[in-house]
Amino acid sequence: MKKILIICICLCATVLVRAQVADSTAVLDTVGIAEIIDNADSLELAEDTIVPIRPFYELWNDSNLTDIEMRTLDWSLRWLDTTDCVATHDTTTLPDSVYKARLQALPCVIELPYNERVRAFILRYVKRSPKQVARMMRMSEYYFPMFEEALCRYDLPYELKYLPIIESALNPIARSPVGAAGLWQFMPGTAKLFGLEVNSLVDERMDPVRSTEAACQFLSSMYNVFHDWNLVIAAYNCGSGNVNKAIRRANGKRDFWSIYPYLPRETRNYVPIFIAANYAMNYGEDHGICKAPVEKIMVTDTIRTTQRLHLQQVSENLDITMEELRRLNPQYSRDILPGGTPYALCLPSDKVGLFIDQQDSILAYKADSLINNRRAEIDMAKVTSISGGYRVNGVTYYTIKNGDTLGGIAKKFHCTVKQLKQWNGLKSDNIRAGHKLKICK
């Protein structure tokens, strides 16, 4: 088993970037997750409201905040402290000219214009959700280098790294109610169609490396279609088909703000939220938002194995909690590496050497109950045409009929009376019609 490479310090104790180069040919799903309501400005959120797993922007439009069933911050607050990360002054006093000038000053390829919708979502970030911004500002120090490396290879604008901010709030295990998952929110069908493994044991939508590679391929292909980044971002949310319909309804105009009235409601807000995310992540500190301090620092390493393995085998042998292993390897839905082909296992770096030294005993530990507990082969019950018995798992069962004797049954099945008695625990030659006899040969 080969040790690959020591990974950089983990700032957030989430899934670690694996050392192998992703070779996925996946394309990101273009289906939007949630419907944005038009009067989002009327919703007030407390600063300590916890953001759900649904896309970050959807919370701003959820009128039933007391019944949010999935939560994002639970997963990260054990590693980050946002107690002091709150806005220290009233951002509503800033004039529009400040927001406009700051957006124009960003070194971006993608156009980031300013209007009242953009302002509304900027305030959603910096005024009403400062703790969430503080968390993402810290987590971005971990994820953004990975995003930027992939974006650079595909010659894409770096500001696209803010898409996972509004899709998953930088939560690699985010799941939406409609089935999208991961940092970039793939749907299962599209993920499998374009190369990501999604089954009962493995969900590579939650693999940051492979899903980021897929996202870059999608964004690149969409730009070859629309040649406008705001249209690409819109297509990311609602699909290229809906964008093309909006272009036709706008008499062929190929500008987001021109086709704005013809787009689905959630997509009309999606681009303004993307612009607001760019602003919040770049100017959060100017609004008194500090980066959430790190409570735990972890150095990780990645190895690959072709052996079927349960995370509990690793946990109990290397003294790593299951909770920590699941955070480091969230793509394994049932805690099982299927084996057969190479699968990555991410561990704290000080445990990798121990795993390599003890791998045989780890693989053997509780193997029968954890990974070898499924029957590989089963004999079907078969009725024999000659004897009238049926056979299951190497044993023939015969139902005694009126007039049968042990001698006659023994002759029929080519065995002895003594064997029949031993196989069935009989102490005499007396048998009764309707009872079953086992013939173990």
C-alpha positions, 0 to 999 in steps of 0.5 A, a space after each residue: 500500500 503506497 503512501 502518496 503525499 502529506 497534505 496541507 494543514 486542515 483548517 476546518 476538519 472536513 474532507 481532506 484534499 487527496 493527493 491523487 490528481 482527479 481524472 473525472 470527466 464529470 459535468 456539474 448538474 445544472 438543475 436549480 435546488 430551491 425556488 427563491 421568492 421575489 420578496 426576499 428583502 422582507 425576511 429578517 434573520 437573527 445573526 445567530 441563525 444556523 444555515 441549513 444544508 440547502 443552498 446558503 441563499 435559500 435560507 434567506 427566503 425560508 419563512 419556516 425557520 423553526 422547522 429546518 431539518 438539516 443544518 450546516 454549522 453543526 458540522 463545522 462549529 466544533 472546529 471553528 469558534 465564531 463567538 466574536 465574529 460579528 459585525 461591529 457597526 451598522 452597514 446600512 449606513 454605507 452609501 451605494 457609491 461605496 458598494 459600487 466602488 468596491 465591486 468595481 475594484 475587485 480584480 475580476 474577469 466576470 462583470 460584477 455590476 451593482 443594483 438594489 438586488 445586489 445590495 439586498 443580498 450583500 446586507 444578507 451576508 454582512 449584516 444579518 449572517 456575519 457568523 456564517 461569513 466568518 466561518 466561510 472566510 476561514 474555511 476558504 483558506 482551505 478550499 480556495 487554493 484547491 478551487 483556484 488550482 483547478 480553475 487555473 488549469 481550465 483557464 477559468 476566472 478565479 472568482 468562480 470559486 465563490 459558487 460553492 459559497 452560495 451552493 453549499 456554504 463550503 460544506 462538502 457533505 451538504 445534501 439538498 432536499 431534492 438530492 443534490 450533494 457536495 460542495 458543488 451540489 451535483 444531482 445523482 443522475 448527472 454525477 454518474 452520467 459524467 463519471 462520478 461514482 454514486 452508489 450505496 457505498 460511495 458518493 464522489 459528489 462529496 469528494 472535493 477534488 473530483 467534484 471540483 474537477 467536474 465543476 470546472 469542466 461544466 463551467 468551461 463547456 458552458 462558456 463555449 456555448 454562451 460566451 458570457 460568464 453571467 449567463 454561464 452562472 445562470 445556466 449553472 443554476 437553472 440549466 442551459 435550456 432555460 437560459 436559451 429559452 430566456 434568450 429567445 423570449 428576449 428577442 435574441 439578447 445575450 445579456 443576463 440583465 436583458 433576459 432577467 425577466 424571462 428566467 426562473 425566479 430563483 435564477 433571477 436572484 442567483 447572479 445577484 447573490 453570486 455578486 454579493 458573495 464576491 463582495 462579502 468574502 472580499 470585504 467582510 473584514 471592512 464590515 467588522 467580520 473576523 475570520 473564525 479562529 481555528 480550534 483544531 489543526 490537523 495534518 493529513 495524509 492520503 493512501 490508496 487501497 484496493 482492499 475492502 475495508 470498514 472505517 470501524 476497523 481503522 477506528 478501533 485499531 488506530 484510535 481514531 474516532 469514527 466521527 473524525 474518520 467520517 469527516 475525513 472520508 465523507 464520500 463513503 456513505 456506509 463507512 465502507 471502502 468497496 475495494 476491487 479498485 483503488 480507493 483513497 483513505 484519508 488519515 491524520 498523518 501520524 496514523 498513516 505509518 501505523 496503518 501501513 505497518 498494521 494493515 493485515 491485522 486491520 483488514 482481518 479485524 472483525 472482518 466477518 461481522 463488518 465486511 464479510 457478512 454477505 453471502 457470496 453464493 446460495 444454492 437454490 432449493 431444487 426438487 430432484 426428479 428421481 427422489 422427490 426431495 429438494 436440495 438447499 446449500 448441499 443438503 437434500 430434504 425428503 418428506 416421508 410418505 405413507 409406506 416409506 421405510 428407512 431402508 427404502 429411503 436409504 436405497 433411494 438416496 444411495 446411503 445407509 440406514 445408519 447414516 440416515 439415523 445419524 443425520 437426523 438424530 433418530 434412535 430407532 427405525 420408526 418414522 412418521 409420514 409428513 416428517 422431513 429427513 436430511 440427507 447430508 451428501 
